[in-house]
């Protein structure tokens, strides 16, 4: 790695991610959730009915932190806990109707932030950037035991699983 700009890669990726989370938080005044709470909800909206331990892995935080986050989200009606049907010791977390109905608002905020972040880039530059970052992620996850579960806001409709609220 002789190019001095290449030494900046990790810092740039970290800064862009941090700035996008910060901007998302600035725009999100309607819902009043932290970026960590949003990431948790995004994961549930993609694959409803997830154990708290798996949520901790996705968010890369300690299980106790997820437990506290779920407590706050449950109190506000965003998620609900249920016992797993196959192991009653496991608590499954489900997005509520409130969370699913907020999906269009979430999508609008993420689109606004994405458009701000990518402004000034031509369509082909955007595609190249996203493809290149996808390859970087794949390279790094290739060294890991399993592929990541990409958390994307409302990427596909989550199964209803009888979630209420």
C-alpha positions in Angstrom: 0.0 0.0 0.0 2.1 2.8 -1.3 -0.7 5.3 -2.0 -1.1 7.6 1.0 -4.8 8.0 0.2 -5.2 4.2 0.7 -4.1 4.6 4.3 -7.2 6.8 4.9 -9.7 4.1 3.8 -10.7 2.9 7.3 -10.9 6.4 8.7 -13.0 7.6 5.8 -15.4 4.6 6.0 -15.7 5.2 9.8 -16.3 8.9 9.4 -18.8 8.5 6.6 -20.8 6.0 8.7 -20.6 8.2 11.8 -21.7 11.3 9.9 -24.6 9.4 8.2 -25.8 8.2 11.6 -25.5 11.7 13.0 -27.4 13.2 10.1 -30.1 10.5 10.4 -30.4 11.4 14.0 -30.8 15.1 13.2 -33.5 14.5 10.7 -35.3 12.0 12.9 -37.3 14.2 15.2 -40.7 12.5 14.6 -39.7 9.1 16.1 -37.2 10.1 18.8 -35.1 6.9 18.6 -31.4 6.6 18.8 -29.4 5.2 15.9 -28.8 2.0 17.8 -32.5 1.6 18.4 -33.1 2.2 14.7 -30.6 -0.4 13.8 -32.3 -2.9 16.1 -35.7 -2.1 14.5 -34.2 -2.4 11.0 -33.0 -5.9 11.9 -36.4 -6.9 13.2 -38.2 -5.4 10.2 -36.1 -7.5 8.0 -36.3 -10.7 10.0 -39.0 -10.4 12.6 -38.8 -12.8 15.6 -35.1 -12.7 16.6 -33.5 -13.7 19.8 -31.9 -10.9 21.9 -28.5 -12.7 21.6 -28.7 -12.5 17.8 -29.6 -8.8 18.0 -26.6 -8.2 20.1 -24.4 -9.9 17.5 -25.9 -7.8 14.7 -25.4 -4.6 16.6 -22.0 -5.6 17.9 -22.9 -4.8 21.5 -23.2 -6.7 24.7 -26.4 -8.7 25.3 -27.1 -6.5 28.4 -27.1 -3.4 26.2 -29.6 -5.0 23.9 -31.8 -6.0 26.8 -31.9 -2.4 28.1 -32.6 -1.1 24.6 -35.4 -3.7 24.1 -36.8 -2.6 27.5 -37.1 1.0 26.3 -38.5 0.0 22.9 -41.0 -2.3 24.5 -42.1 0.4 26.9 -42.7 2.7 23.9 -44.6 0.1 21.9 -42.0 -0.5 19.2 -41.2 -4.1 20.0 -42.5 -7.0 22.1 -40.9 -10.0 23.7 -42.2 -13.5 23.4 -40.9 -16.9 24.5 -39.4 -18.9 21.7 -41.7 -21.8 20.7 -38.9 -24.3 20.8 -37.0 -23.1 23.9 -38.9 -21.3 26.6 -35.6 -20.0 28.0 -35.1 -17.9 24.9 -36.8 -14.5 24.5 -37.7 -13.6 20.9 -38.1 -10.0 20.0 -40.7 -8.9 17.5 -41.4 -5.6 15.8 -44.9 -4.3 16.6 -47.4 -2.9 14.2 -46.2 0.6 15.3 -42.7 -0.3 14.0 -44.0 -1.7 10.7 -46.2 1.3 10.1 -43.2 3.6 10.7 -41.4 1.9 7.9 -42.3 4.4 5.2 -41.1 7.3 7.5 -37.9 5.4 8.2 -37.4 4.8 4.4 -37.9 8.5 3.7 -35.3 9.5 6.3 -32.7 7.0 5.0 -33.3 8.1 1.4 -32.8 11.8 2.4 -29.6 11.0 4.2 -28.4 8.8 1.3 -29.2 11.4 -1.3 -27.3 14.1 0.8 -24.3 11.8 1.2 -24.2 10.9 -2.5 -25.0 14.4 -3.9 -22.5 15.5 -6.5 -21.8 11.9 -7.6 -22.9 10.8 -11.0 -25.1 7.7 -11.3 -22.2 5.6 -12.5 -20.0 6.9 -9.6 -22.7 5.9 -7.1 -22.9 2.5 -8.6 -19.1 2.0 -8.6 -18.9 3.2 -5.0 -21.6 0.9 -3.7 -20.2 -2.1 -5.7 -16.7 -1.4 -4.4 -17.8 -1.1 -0.8 -19.8 -4.4 -1.3 -16.7 -6.1 -2.5 -14.7 -4.7 0.5 -17.3 -6.0 2.9 -17.4 -9.4 1.1 -13.6 -9.6 1.3 -13.6 -8.9 5.1 -16.5 -11.2 5.8 -14.9 -13.9 3.7 -12.3 -14.2 6.5 -15.1 -14.5 9.1 -17.1 -17.6 9.8 -20.3 -16.4 8.4 -21.7 -13.8 6.1 -23.2 -10.7 7.7 -26.9 -10.1 8.1 -27.1 -6.7 6.4 -29.4 -4.4 8.2 -31.3 -2.4 5.8 -34.4 -0.3 6.6 -37.5 -2.0 5.5 -35.7 -3.9 2.8 -38.4 -6.4 2.5 -41.7 -6.9 4.3 -41.2 -8.8 7.6 -43.5 -11.7 8.3 -46.4 -10.8 10.5 -45.8 -13.7 13.0 -48.8 -12.4 14.9 -47.0 -9.4 16.3 -49.4 -6.9 17.8 -49.6 -3.5 19.3 
